[in-house]
């Protein structure tokens, strides 16, 4: 891939110029770029989460506040189709407010979400960060690995990936720098929150220790908590996954930019055997 967002190597077909086309009135048409690895007809959770975060930021904004935590509840697979997005304030407040949102398709809810909007801390607060500095970003984007029987021409191709530790083709904890090659919504620049949410749902892919060829791994939710807004296009995710027989899986990840860690990710996951072809 090229180092410039939106460009592709010769022979590659960009999955689209944006993840969503706005139709007005809180309605959006999903493009093929939103498709996840399991089917070209079902969306990856990254663009869906970004779309919900965008709605939270734009709903009755209060100067001096920011969205500090978002939890996405995935009620059912989200089709690559037209979606309706709504938001309401449940707990209003000048310093702290709680918002709820919903994404629906043809009148059926497919995603519900909640967000805490919090007043920014005073500028003279001394920073407190315990995480080590993120690893340097590799200068070259390696060829994208093709998984057999998985759809890689949607969201996975719309993001630019630079692995630091581990790889998509090998199970194990991993770390990677990434950025989107296309905007979330046509005609807009992604906000820091949108960039973080669009990447965050990839934690279970970057950090999985389970073989995607053998196991079906689907998250039921996504929680992203940010103690500050990220800076720049490139974000670094360091992720790992724990799983237990008779239980489920839990994936955790840290998010960092060139200045250091700015947030955490948590996912609860269903683990089941993939059906034989």
Rosetta silent file (secondary structure, phi, psi, omega in degrees, C-alpha in Angstrom):
SEQUENCE: XXXXXXXXXXXXXXXXXXXXXXXXXXXXXXXXXXXXXXXXXXXXXXXXXXXXXXXXXXXXXXXXXXXXXXXXXXXXXXXXXXXXXXXXXXXXXXXXXXXXXXXXXXXXXXXXXXXXXXXXXXXXXXXXXXXXXXXXXXXXXXXXXXXXXXXXXXXXXXXXXXXXXXXXXXXXXXXXXXXXXXXXXXXXXXXXXXXXXXXXXXXXXXXXXXXXXXXXXXXXXXXXXXXXXXXXXXXXXXXXXXXXXXXXXXXXXXXXXXXXXXXXXXXXXXXXXXXXX
SCORE:     score description
SCORE:     0.000 S_00000001
   1 L     0.000  155.341  176.674    0.000    0.000    0.000 S_00000001
   2 L   -74.492  159.949  177.327    1.033    3.589   -0.469 S_00000001
   3 L   -77.553   -9.960 -179.287    2.059    5.762    2.464 S_00000001
   4 L   -98.714  129.909  178.885   -0.713    8.222    1.571 S_00000001
   5 L   -57.716  142.768  176.216   -4.237    7.493    2.792 S_00000001
   6 L    88.192   -8.485  178.472   -6.714    6.676    0.056 S_00000001
   7 L  -103.961  153.305 -179.088   -4.087    5.407   -2.391 S_00000001
   8 L  -128.714  155.962  176.429   -3.548    1.782   -3.321 S_00000001
   9 L   -68.078  155.108  175.909   -0.717   -0.222   -4.775 S_00000001
  10 L   -54.553  134.949  179.823   -0.954   -1.113   -8.460 S_00000001
  11 L    94.213  -16.609  177.836   -3.297   -4.067   -8.870 S_00000001
  12 L   -88.618  148.513  176.313   -5.268   -3.349   -5.689 S_00000001
  13 L  -112.435  109.137  177.738   -8.893   -2.282   -5.813 S_00000001
  14 L   -55.913  137.202 -176.662   -9.819    0.211   -3.068 S_00000001
  15 L   -71.291   -9.862 -179.885  -13.015   -1.013   -1.362 S_00000001
  16 L   159.579  169.980 -178.988  -14.566    2.466   -1.618 S_00000001
  17 L   -91.761   -7.780  178.688  -13.931    6.166   -1.083 S_00000001
  18 E  -163.075  165.320  175.651  -15.617    6.217    2.334 S_00000001
  19 E   -80.515  -36.897 -177.551  -17.236    3.870    4.821 S_00000001
  20 E  -136.508  144.498  172.503  -20.629    5.616    4.746 S_00000001
  21 E  -104.074  120.279 -179.606  -22.549    7.902    2.433 S_00000001
  22 E   -72.020  135.498 -179.651  -24.782   10.328    4.402 S_00000001
  23 E  -111.385   -3.097  179.978  -28.410   10.346    3.278 S_00000001
  24 E    92.335  152.271  177.446  -29.675   12.994    5.723 S_00000001
  25 L    65.522   29.973 -179.883  -31.822   12.744    8.823 S_00000001
  26 L    77.273   16.085 -179.700  -29.444   10.391   10.634 S_00000001
  27 E  -110.135  139.544 -176.730  -29.508    7.843    7.809 S_00000001
  28 E  -137.738  141.404  174.993  -26.354    6.416    6.211 S_00000001
  29 E   -99.507  118.622  179.225  -25.669    4.034    3.346 S_00000001
  30 E   -74.710  138.359  177.011  -22.859    1.612    4.142 S_00000001
  31 L   -95.768  169.017  177.764  -20.335    1.006    1.357 S_00000001
  32 H   -58.218  -19.053  179.782  -18.522   -2.300    0.636 S_00000001
  33 H   -66.026  -19.241 -179.296  -15.569   -0.897    2.628 S_00000001
  34 H   -80.275  -11.866 -173.151  -17.483   -1.582    5.866 S_00000001
  35 E   -64.201  137.594 -179.823  -17.607   -5.352    5.275 S_00000001
  36 L   -89.948 -173.133 -173.786  -15.891   -7.522    7.867 S_00000001
  37 L   -75.744  -16.449 -173.256  -13.873  -10.742    7.483 S_00000001
  38 L   -88.704  -25.096 -177.691  -16.779  -13.187    7.813 S_00000001
  39 L  -165.008  142.052  174.998  -18.958  -12.010    4.937 S_00000001
  40 L   -69.771   -8.614 -178.109  -19.059   -9.257    2.296 S_00000001
  41 L   -99.502   -4.710 -176.749  -22.667   -8.673    3.390 S_00000001
  42 E  -122.889  138.018 -174.555  -21.957   -7.995    7.090 S_00000001
  43 E   -79.180  149.057  168.008  -20.134   -4.991    8.543 S_00000001
  44 L   -73.521  149.912 -178.763  -17.006   -4.990   10.661 S_00000001
  45 H   -69.461  -15.934 -178.208  -17.539   -3.466   14.088 S_00000001
  46 H   -64.292  -57.970  177.647  -14.935   -0.748   13.487 S_00000001
  47 H   -60.257  -38.230  178.641  -16.903    1.482   11.102 S_00000001
  48 H   -59.948  -44.833  179.140  -20.109    0.830   13.071 S_00000001
  49 H   -64.538  -41.901  177.507  -18.412    1.965   16.289 S_00000001
  50 H   -60.960  -39.648  179.914  -16.993    5.022   14.556 S_00000001
  51 H   -65.165  -38.765  178.278  -20.447    5.935   13.249 S_00000001
  52 H   -68.859  -41.471  178.064  -21.916    5.695   16.744 S_00000001
  53 H   -62.426  -39.572  177.172  -19.075    7.771   18.200 S_00000001
  54 H   -59.358  -42.233 -179.552  -19.612   10.435   15.549 S_00000001
  55 H   -66.404  -39.326  178.041  -23.263   10.653   16.546 S_00000001
  56 H   -62.177  -43.672 -178.605  -22.407   10.984   20.245 S_00000001
  57 H   -64.282  -33.317 -173.710  -19.992   13.832   19.550 S_00000001
  58 H   -89.383  -10.482 -174.838  -22.504   15.749   17.441 S_00000001
  59 L   -85.505  111.840  176.889  -25.537   15.389   19.718 S_00000001
  60 L    44.192   56.833 -176.465  -26.192   18.557   21.742 S_00000001
  61 L   -61.810  147.240  178.019  -22.454   19.253   22.277 S_00000001
  62 L  -116.859  120.513 -179.157  -21.332   21.122   25.392 S_00000001
  63 L   -54.015  137.941  177.962  -18.218   23.330   25.033 S_00000001
  64 L    86.801   -2.423  178.461  -15.249   22.080   27.056 S_00000001
  65 E  -108.424  164.984  178.335  -16.480   18.479   27.260 S_00000001
  66 E  -147.363  154.546  175.304  -15.370   15.350   25.428 S_00000001
  67 E   -78.578  114.833 -173.894  -16.595   11.786   24.992 S_00000001
  68 E  -100.250  -23.493  179.871  -14.383    9.799   27.374 S_00000001
  69 E  -149.099  135.598  177.002  -15.936    6.332   27.201 S_00000001
  70 E  -130.160  133.219  172.516  -18.069    4.486   24.664 S_00000001
  71 E  -121.068  126.162 -179.688  -19.597    1.024   25.011 S_00000001
  72 E  -106.994  124.905  175.135  -21.068   -0.650   21.940 S_00000001
  73 E  -106.470  116.739 -176.042  -23.527   -3.541   22.382 S_00000001
  74 E   -92.084  103.680 -174.146  -23.814   -5.569   19.172 S_00000001
  75 L   -78.403  -29.406  178.889  -27.346   -6.969   19.156 S_00000001
  76 L  -163.086  165.101  175.232  -27.062   -8.741   15.805 S_00000001
  77 L   -54.918  139.180 -177.284  -24.866   -8.803   12.697 S_00000001
  78 L   -97.835  117.226 -177.190  -24.967   -5.404   11.002 S_00000001
  79 E   -72.541  153.185  171.853  -25.724   -5.669    7.279 S_00000001
  80 L   -77.749   88.353 -172.233  -23.894   -3.690    4.616 S_00000001
  81 L  -160.741 -167.977  178.993  -26.987   -1.624    3.957 S_00000001
  82 E   -78.399  133.057 -178.491  -28.773    1.579    4.961 S_00000001
  83 E  -122.942  149.352  174.285  -28.652    2.367    8.693 S_00000001
  84 E  -113.244  131.661 -176.460  -30.507    4.828   10.910 S_00000001
  85 E  -118.896  128.278  177.458  -28.627    6.396   13.839 S_00000001
  86 E  -131.073  151.604  178.991  -30.292    8.065   16.839 S_00000001
  87 E  -140.617  146.094  173.102  -28.938    9.526   20.104 S_00000001
  88 E  -141.953  152.462  176.111  -30.548   10.889   23.280 S_00000001
  89 E   -89.135  121.768 -179.936  -29.228   12.396   26.501 S_00000001
  90 E   -92.433  -41.495 -179.032  -30.188   10.228   29.478 S_00000001
  91 E  -127.322   94.473 -179.571  -28.346   12.116   32.197 S_00000001
  92 L   -72.819  154.924  177.233  -27.778   15.776   31.262 S_00000001
  93 L   179.431  151.126  179.752  -25.071   17.787   32.950 S_00000001
  94 L   -74.937  -35.615 -178.657  -22.573   20.580   32.380 S_00000001
  95 L  -102.644  -33.673 -179.646  -19.587   18.551   33.612 S_00000001
  96 E  -137.793  129.791  177.464  -20.807   14.947   33.240 S_00000001
  97 E  -140.389  148.020  177.419  -23.519   13.616   30.926 S_00000001
  98 E  -115.721  131.104 -178.386  -24.597   10.141   29.849 S_00000001
  99 E  -119.169  147.546  172.910  -25.848    9.500   26.317 S_00000001
 100 E  -120.814  145.735 -179.929  -27.526    6.503   24.731 S_00000001
 101 E  -138.428  163.653  179.793  -27.567    5.690   21.042 S_00000001
 102 E  -147.144  141.611  171.481  -29.012    3.153   18.647 S_00000001
 103 E  -116.699  129.630 -178.964  -28.327    1.976   15.129 S_00000001
 104 E  -129.963  157.367  176.307  -31.178    0.270   13.327 S_00000001
 105 E  -129.343  119.031 -178.749  -31.787   -1.340    9.956 S_00000001
 106 L    52.910   41.587  176.457  -35.305   -1.308    8.498 S_00000001
 107 L    83.331   -1.959 -179.294  -36.692   -0.487   11.935 S_00000001
 108 E  -106.494  123.257  178.812  -34.835   -3.281   13.764 S_00000001
 109 E   -64.681  131.491  176.299  -32.159   -2.301   16.316 S_00000001
 110 E  -115.228  -21.688  178.544  -28.776   -3.867   15.509 S_00000001
 111 E  -142.141  136.397  167.892  -26.575   -1.829   17.869 S_00000001
 112 E  -123.279  149.563 -174.374  -27.186   -0.067   21.166 S_00000001
 113 E  -150.228  157.658  175.037  -24.530    2.087   22.806 S_00000001
 114 E  -134.598  153.122 -178.307  -23.779    4.325   25.739 S_00000001
 115 E  -147.093  140.482  170.472  -21.265    7.113   26.235 S_00000001
 116 E   -99.670  124.427  175.215  -19.999    9.286   29.060 S_00000001
 117 E  -105.999  121.972 -170.049  -19.305   12.873   28.071 S_00000001
 118 E  -126.791  142.757  176.461  -17.004   14.519   30.616 S_00000001
 119 E   -63.733  139.512  178.769  -15.614   18.017   31.069 S_00000001
 120 L   -64.643  142.365  179.533  -11.959   18.260   30.166 S_00000001
 121 L   -66.671  155.946  179.033   -9.512   18.366   33.086 S_00000001
 122 L   -55.894  144.414 -175.829   -7.748   21.669   33.875 S_00000001
 123 L   -65.142  -21.154 -178.523   -4.849   22.433   31.549 S_00000001
 124 L   -90.713    5.231  176.102   -2.393   22.692   34.455 S_00000001
 125 L   -62.475  130.715  177.587   -3.045   19.080   35.581 S_00000001
 126 L   -73.386  125.115 -178.570    0.253   17.183   35.726 S_00000001
 127 L   -61.565  142.616  175.629    0.019   14.190   33.338 S_00000001
 128 L  -129.481  107.586 -179.572    0.059   10.723   34.940 S_00000001
 129 L  -137.254  124.413 -176.812    0.768    7.882   32.494 S_00000001
 130 L   -96.986  -16.408 -175.307    2.221    4.525   33.529 S_00000001
 131 L   -73.273  146.448  175.347    2.447    2.815   30.137 S_00000001
 132 L   -69.107  164.594  178.137    5.782    2.591   28.305 S_00000001
 133 L   -63.185  145.168  178.990    6.315    4.484   25.067 S_00000001
 134 L   -67.483  156.784  177.872    4.845    2.724   22.018 S_00000001
 135 L   -67.535  154.990  177.994    7.214    0.890   19.652 S_00000001
 136 L   -59.798  148.536  178.200    8.444    2.781   16.581 S_00000001
 137 L   -81.323  125.986  176.763    6.183    2.607   13.552 S_00000001
 138 L   -57.691  147.879 -176.590    7.653    0.498   10.728 S_00000001
 139 L   -82.090  -16.614 -174.729    8.384    2.513    7.608 S_00000001
 140 L  -121.550  138.124  173.433    6.968   -0.050    5.185 S_00000001
 141 L   -88.914  117.583 -178.973    3.504   -1.565    4.919 S_00000001
 142 L   -71.516  160.564  175.570    3.895   -5.301    4.209 S_00000001
 143 L   -57.649  139.268 -179.052    1.686   -7.039    1.639 S_00000001
 144 L   -71.519  129.608 -178.300   -1.671   -7.854    3.179 S_00000001
 145 L   -75.681  134.525 -179.084   -1.922  -11.556    3.967 S_00000001
 146 L   -92.155  116.228  175.750   -4.785  -13.360    2.295 S_00000001
 147 L   -86.398  134.081  176.131   -6.757  -15.603    4.628 S_00000001
 148 L   -67.242  134.359  175.936   -8.471  -18.544    3.000 S_00000001
 149 L    70.354    7.447  176.073  -12.279  -18.339    3.229 S_00000001
 150 L  -113.116  147.965 -178.993  -12.213  -14.872    4.852 S_00000001
 151 L   -88.298  113.019 -175.800  -13.331  -11.636    3.226 S_00000001
 152 L  -112.092    4.893 -173.683  -10.376   -9.240    3.209 S_00000001
 153 L   -98.323   10.557  176.008  -11.518   -6.723    0.583 S_00000001
 154 L  -105.784 -115.104 -177.696  -13.695   -4.589    2.864 S_00000001
 155 H   -56.576  -43.683 -176.169  -12.637   -3.030    6.156 S_00000001
 156 H   -59.897  -36.782  178.178   -9.335   -4.914    6.362 S_00000001
 157 H   -81.368  -22.419  179.755   -8.202   -3.451    3.034 S_00000001
 158 H   -76.894  -16.085  176.235   -9.603   -0.002    3.854 S_00000001
 159 E  -100.823  146.631  174.477   -7.196    0.227    6.798 S_00000001
 160 E  -100.105  127.180 -172.903   -3.433    0.507    6.427 S_00000001
 161 E  -116.995  134.337  173.354   -1.606   -1.889    8.781 S_00000001
 162 E  -130.594   89.950 -177.795    2.010   -1.865    9.933 S_00000001
 163 E   -62.194  140.503  176.433    2.571   -4.793   12.312 S_00000001
 164 E  -106.218  -40.516  179.781    5.198   -4.359   15.020 S_00000001
 165 E  -142.107  131.851 -176.557    4.829   -7.714   16.767 S_00000001
 166 E    79.550 -179.992  178.601    2.970  -10.766   15.493 S_00000001
 167 E  -154.145  162.363 -179.055    1.027  -10.956   12.238 S_00000001
 168 L   -65.153  -27.246 -176.726   -2.521  -11.514   11.039 S_00000001
 169 L   -85.732   -7.442 -176.999   -1.599  -14.936    9.727 S_00000001
 170 E  -125.995  126.845  178.449   -0.120  -16.258   12.977 S_00000001
 171 E   -62.300  145.652  176.886   -2.000  -16.657   16.290 S_00000001
 172 E   144.752  158.340  175.020   -0.529  -14.768   19.232 S_00000001
 173 E   -55.483  149.615 -177.049   -0.573  -11.402   21.017 S_00000001
 174 E  -149.181  166.224  175.348    0.274   -8.614   18.654 S_00000001
 175 E  -140.045  140.904 -179.132    0.907   -4.934   18.195 S_00000001
 176 E  -154.240  143.888  167.508    0.359   -2.863   15.076 S_00000001
 177 E   -88.202  144.813 -179.224    0.204    0.709   13.915 S_00000001
 178 E  -153.461  157.364  171.705   -2.800    1.450   11.726 S_00000001
 179 E  -153.603  157.649  178.104   -4.762    4.239   10.094 S_00000001
 180 E   -82.279  139.636  177.429   -7.788    4.448    7.861 S_00000001
 181 L   -86.936  -10.766 -177.399   -7.199    5.036    4.158 S_00000001
 182 L  -137.281  156.550  178.295  -10.687    6.524    3.730 S_00000001
 183 E   -74.090  157.499  176.331  -12.952    8.811    5.806 S_00000001
 184 E   -63.573  -48.864 -177.806  -15.772    7.394    7.898 S_00000001
 185 E  -122.286  136.997 -178.637  -18.359    9.642    6.221 S_00000001
 186 L   -55.568  133.670  175.685  -18.071   11.152    2.765 S_00000001
 187 L    81.951    7.027 -178.393  -16.935   14.781    2.756 S_00000001
 188 L  -123.976  154.559  169.990  -15.755   14.799    6.386 S_00000001
 189 L   -95.476  134.072 -179.345  -12.456   14.586    8.239 S_00000001
 190 L   -66.339  138.618  174.550  -12.454   11.965   10.987 S_00000001
 191 L   -80.812  164.811  176.639  -12.263   13.276   14.553 S_00000001
 192 H   -55.053  -42.278  178.970   -9.791   11.764   17.050 S_00000001
 193 H   -62.487  -44.262  179.861  -12.613    9.793   18.713 S_00000001
 194 H   -61.627  -41.749  179.041  -13.810    8.416   15.378 S_00000001
 195 H   -61.991  -42.363 -179.671  -10.278    7.307   14.455 S_00000001
 196 H   -65.521  -44.742 -178.004   -9.885    5.482   17.774 S_00000001
 197 H   -69.076  -36.129  179.932  -13.273    3.756   17.564 S_00000001
 198 H   -63.814  -31.330  177.813  -12.828    2.736   13.925 S_00000001
 199 H   -86.271  -35.784 -165.718   -9.647    0.874   14.883 S_00000001
 200 H   -56.116  -36.091 -176.787  -10.587   -0.406   18.363 S_00000001
 201 L   -70.432   -3.972  176.131  -12.848   -3.273   17.264 S_00000001
 202 L   -85.637    1.213 -176.775   -9.819   -4.865   15.565 S_00000001
 203 H   -55.072  -44.887 -177.084   -8.297   -5.737   18.943 S_00000001
 204 H   -69.463  -19.073  174.479   -9.413   -9.366   18.797 S_00000001
 205 H   -84.001  -43.105  179.574   -7.836   -9.694   15.357 S_00000001
 206 H   -67.459  -38.271 -172.721   -4.530   -8.040   16.236 S_00000001
 207 L  -106.776    6.583 -173.982   -4.186   -9.881   19.555 S_00000001
 208 L   -68.383  139.528  173.809   -5.923  -13.210   19.002 S_00000001
 209 L  -106.837   14.404  179.341   -4.160  -16.413   20.024 S_00000001
 210 L  -112.372  144.916 -177.468   -6.782  -18.561   18.309 S_00000001
 211 L   -74.846  115.607 -179.610   -6.617  -19.831   14.729 S_00000001
 212 L   -66.064  -21.338  177.232   -9.204  -17.966   12.630 S_00000001
 213 L   -72.990  -21.603 -177.713   -9.222  -20.878   10.207 S_00000001
 214 L  -107.476  -34.331 -171.442  -10.522  -23.182   12.950 S_00000001
 215 E  -115.806  137.754  171.468  -12.401  -20.913   15.351 S_00000001
 216 E   -89.746  120.944 -174.108  -15.252  -18.464   14.869 S_00000001
 217 E  -125.961  109.550 -174.877  -14.511  -15.491   17.140 S_00000001
 218 E  -130.270  126.081  179.634  -17.201  -12.807   17.385 S_00000001
 219 E   -84.373  142.248  178.045  -17.370  -10.024   19.958 S_00000001
 220 L   -90.910  -14.970 -175.364  -20.682   -9.150   21.559 S_00000001
 221 E  -157.589  171.150  176.193  -19.523   -5.734   22.718 S_00000001
 222 E  -150.572  126.953  173.681  -16.765   -3.146   22.631 S_00000001
 223 E  -119.991  128.999  178.560  -15.732   -0.705   25.341 S_00000001
 224 E  -126.466  121.066  178.551  -13.260    2.079   24.603 S_00000001
 225 E  -119.641  127.983 -175.188  -12.114    4.436   27.383 S_00000001
 226 E  -123.090  122.877  176.910   -9.827    7.368   26.559 S_00000001
 227 L   -83.728  -11.567  170.541   -8.081    9.550   29.132 S_00000001
 228 L  -156.394  165.102  177.606   -7.193   11.970   26.317 S_00000001
 229 L   -79.895  140.279  177.996   -7.906   12.390   22.646 S_00000001
 230 L   -70.303  158.492 -179.845   -5.393   10.820   20.255 S_00000001
 231 L  -120.006  131.437  176.187   -3.225   12.976   18.021 S_00000001
 232 L    90.876  168.608 -178.824   -2.484   12.208   14.379 S_00000001
 233 L   -75.921  -40.083 -174.041   -3.709    9.631   11.884 S_00000001
 234 L   -81.588  129.986  177.117   -1.526    6.725   12.972 S_00000001
 235 E  -126.125  146.302 -179.062   -2.570    4.825   16.105 S_00000001
 236 E  -110.081  128.385  177.133   -0.830    1.882   17.769 S_00000001
 237 E  -115.263  129.453  176.589   -2.792   -1.036   19.198 S_00000001
 238 E  -119.617  112.894 -168.329   -1.195   -3.626   21.513 S_00000001
 239 E  -131.915  152.830  174.023   -3.633   -6.477   22.122 S_00000001
 240 E  -148.332  159.225 -175.134   -3.926   -9.933   23.681 S_00000001
 241 E  -131.380  139.342  173.924   -6.723  -12.440   24.176 S_00000001
 242 E  -117.499  139.967  179.302   -7.600  -14.898   26.941 S_00000001
 243 E  -143.881  150.081 -178.482  -10.002  -17.819   26.420 S_00000001
 244 L  -135.317  137.971  175.725  -11.225  -20.728   28.532 S_00000001
 245 L   -62.041  136.688 -177.191  -12.957  -24.011   27.610 S_00000001
 246 L    79.110   -1.142 -179.477  -16.557  -23.902   28.697 S_00000001
 247 L  -118.939 -126.710  178.694  -16.293  -20.123   28.994 S_00000001
 248 L  -151.239 -161.868  178.217  -15.679  -17.410   26.452 S_00000001
 249 E  -123.228  154.253  178.552  -12.885  -15.092   25.398 S_00000001
 250 E  -136.161  125.289 -179.777  -11.821  -11.675   26.618 S_00000001
 251 E  -115.204  132.449  176.284   -9.620   -9.356   24.605 S_00000001
 252 E  -124.784  148.545 -178.794   -7.861   -6.321   26.019 S_00000001
 253 E  -151.100  153.753  170.658   -5.757   -3.739   24.242 S_00000001
 254 E  -105.303  151.245  176.680   -3.985   -0.461   24.770 S_00000001
 255 E  -119.726  135.153 -178.985   -4.183    2.425   22.314 S_00000001
 256 E  -141.722  157.526  168.588   -1.316    4.848   21.756 S_00000001
 257 E  -119.089 -166.683 -175.907   -0.178    7.566   19.402 S_00000001
 258 L   -64.325  -18.070 -179.819    3.323    8.939   18.873 S_00000001
 259 L   -92.347  -12.120 -179.455    3.145   10.661   22.288 S_00000001
 260 E   132.749 -173.909 -176.685    2.158    7.557   24.270 S_00000001
 261 E   -69.136  140.915  177.632   -0.863    5.635   25.491 S_00000001
 262 E  -129.337   -6.461 -177.813   -4.212    7.404   25.480 S_00000001
 263 E  -172.322  174.924 -178.844   -6.773    4.665   26.052 S_00000001
 264 E  -130.637  156.415 -179.428   -7.868    1.072   26.602 S_00000001
 265 E  -129.459  142.827  175.706  -10.101   -1.413   24.779 S_00000001
 266 E  -141.029  134.321  178.892  -12.097   -4.373   26.126 S_00000001
 267 E  -133.353  138.302  169.186  -14.130   -6.960   24.192 S_00000001
 268 E  -100.041  134.081 -171.754  -16.204   -9.976   25.269 S_00000001
 269 E  -130.799  140.506  167.801  -16.149  -12.703   22.629 S_00000001
 270 E   -80.297  136.608  175.003  -18.045  -15.802   21.586 S_00000001
 271 E  -124.557  124.825  179.115  -15.751  -18.673   20.584 S_00000001
 272 E  -147.360  158.975  177.661  -17.114  -21.577   18.541 S_00000001
 273 E   -68.935  137.384  175.839  -15.826  -24.029   15.987 S_00000001
 274 L   -72.539  136.589  178.690  -16.096  -22.815   12.437 S_00000001
 275 L   -63.853  145.698  178.552  -18.404  -24.999   10.352 S_00000001
 276 L   -69.832  143.509 -179.503  -16.692  -27.194    7.819 S_00000001
 277 L   -67.679    0.000    0.000  -16.964  -26.016    4.247 S_00000001
